[in-house]
Amino acid sequence: MIVAAKGTERVWSFDSGGASWGTTARFPCREVAGQTVVLADCLAALEQLEPESVDVAVTSPPYNIGVAYRSYADRLPRAAYLDWMGQVGRGVARALRPDGALFLNVGSTNADPWVAMDVAAALRSTFTLQNHILWAKSLSVGDDTFGHFKPINSQRFLNHNFESVFHFTKTGAVSVDRLAVGVPFKDKSNIARWGHKQDRRCAGNVWFIPYRTVRSKAQKFDHPAGYPVELPLRCLRLHGAKQGAVVLDPFVGSGTTLLAAARLNLCGLGFEVDAEYGHAAVRRLEAERENAKTAAANHRPGTARHRRDSFLAPRLPL
Ligand SMILES: C[S@@+](CC[C@H](N)C(=O)[O-])C[C@H]1O[C@@H](n2cnc3c(N)ncnc32)[C@H](O)[C@@H]1O
């Protein structure tokens, strides 16, 4: 059984971790960099979580638009799909603390423009929609565009460049840390005029997060539908997740949410039905752990890198 204890270092128990996959009482699992990947159907695994044990969930479910996942068939009859999404929403709600939040990323297509809104509506009786964030992958500004998108050849549709991130809470009144994902004031005189304590203001609900250009399939982490790590990072910062907070991703895929959780020193738990994707998530987390170790070693006092950075630091403003 996955046992999520509140406010402790150890958030769930399982028989073994380390180099090989261990098992919870029911599912194979593996812990890397403080993150746990569980190979499980999310509905079954959600049932095993202790109620109100999760601080924040960030996830992106299958959109039911025919993505070629390895094992999951992404074309259910619409009613069955929305019914399933509703069940997942109830399972997440049960696991979330009263002041928790679910950031649910869903996209649509020109052929199926309603799907994201239908999924949001399927969770309407369970949650309050506190914020609706638009994730812009590409922006049109003047006569230029910024970011990447897949161009379509069509006489009737525009290129489709955005997805939704639905910020669901139980009450609609959960405080968020707007300034953690804020930006500096453009007009600095506003800081004193409006009595702000720091040079930071809310950046709003349209987030421009372009995909990075990938040159090889390996860089796509063997998954057809991953989101950029900046997306869960922003959600977790906006939620104000503090060190050690429990983060859940019921559809963890290649582990992007857990990567973000690792970078913020949070305790992530991700469920995935496909073993290959679960392994890919573990490999990414291992790489992240190694990168963090190398970065820490390079910046240890006495190393060449540290001496160089100490030399450069006072000159950086130039
Ligand atoms: C949109 S992808 C998530 C991608 C992820 N955000 C990332 O960055 O890699 C959805 C994932 O849900 C998985 N999945 C489908 N049905 C599932 C279920 N019942 N329980 C757990 N995972 C499931 C799919 O295999 C797929 O990897």
The ligand as an SDF file (V2000), in Angstrom:
LIG
                    3D

 27 29  0  0  0  0  0  0  0  0999 V2000
   -0.0990   13.3460  -21.8450 C   0  0  0  0  0  0  0  0  0  0  0  0
    0.8650   12.0240  -21.2940 S   0  0  0  0  0  0  0  0  0  0  0  0
    1.7370   12.7190  -19.9190 C   0  0  0  0  0  0  0  0  0  0  0  0
    3.0460   13.3220  -20.3230 C   0  0  0  0  0  0  0  0  0  0  0  0
    3.8450   13.8800  -19.1750 C   0  0  0  0  0  0  0  0  0  0  0  0
    3.2540   15.1120  -18.6700 N   0  0  0  0  0  0  0  0  0  0  0  0
    5.2820   14.1600  -19.6210 C   0  0  0  0  0  0  0  0  0  0  0  0
    5.7230   15.3290  -19.6220 O   0  0  0  0  0  0  0  0  0  0  0  0
    5.9470   13.2250  -20.0500 O   0  0  0  0  0  0  0  0  0  0  0  0
   -0.2810   10.9560  -20.5230 C   0  0  0  0  0  0  0  0  0  0  0  0
    0.3200    9.6850  -19.9500 C   0  0  0  0  0  0  0  0  0  0  0  0
   -0.6960    8.9780  -19.2390 O   0  0  0  0  0  0  0  0  0  0  0  0
   -0.4200    7.5870  -19.3320 C   0  0  0  0  0  0  0  0  0  0  0  0
   -1.6570    6.8610  -18.9320 N   0  0  0  0  0  0  0  0  0  0  0  0
   -2.7330    6.5570  -19.6980 C   0  0  0  0  0  0  0  0  0  0  0  0
   -3.6620    5.9250  -18.9600 N   0  0  0  0  0  0  0  0  0  0  0  0
   -3.1850    5.8630  -17.6890 C   0  0  0  0  0  0  0  0  0  0  0  0
   -3.6990    5.3540  -16.4610 C   0  0  0  0  0  0  0  0  0  0  0  0
   -4.9090    4.7680  -16.3860 N   0  0  0  0  0  0  0  0  0  0  0  0
   -2.9400    5.4680  -15.3500 N   0  0  0  0  0  0  0  0  0  0  0  0
   -1.7000    6.0300  -15.3990 C   0  0  0  0  0  0  0  0  0  0  0  0
   -1.1580    6.5230  -16.5410 N   0  0  0  0  0  0  0  0  0  0  0  0
   -1.8860    6.4700  -17.6690 C   0  0  0  0  0  0  0  0  0  0  0  0
    0.0210    7.4060  -20.7730 C   0  0  0  0  0  0  0  0  0  0  0  0
    0.7600    6.2120  -20.9570 O   0  0  0  0  0  0  0  0  0  0  0  0
    0.8650    8.6880  -20.9770 C   0  0  0  0  0  0  0  0  0  0  0  0
    2.2220    8.4290  -20.6910 O   0  0  0  0  0  0  0  0  0  0  0  0
  1  2  1  0
  2  3  1  0
  2 10  1  0
  3  4  1  0
  4  5  1  0
  5  6  1  0
  5  7  1  0
  7  8  2  0
  7  9  1  0
 10 11  1  0
 11 12  1  0
 11 26  1  0
 12 13  1  0
 13 14  1  0
 13 24  1  0
 14 15  1  0
 14 23  1  0
 15 16  2  0
 16 17  1  0
 17 18  1  0
 17 23  2  0
 18 19  1  0
 18 20  2  0
 20 21  1  0
 21 22  2  0
 22 23  1  0
 24 25  1  0
 24 26  1  0
 26 27  1  0
M  CHG  2   2   1   9  -1
M  END
$$$$
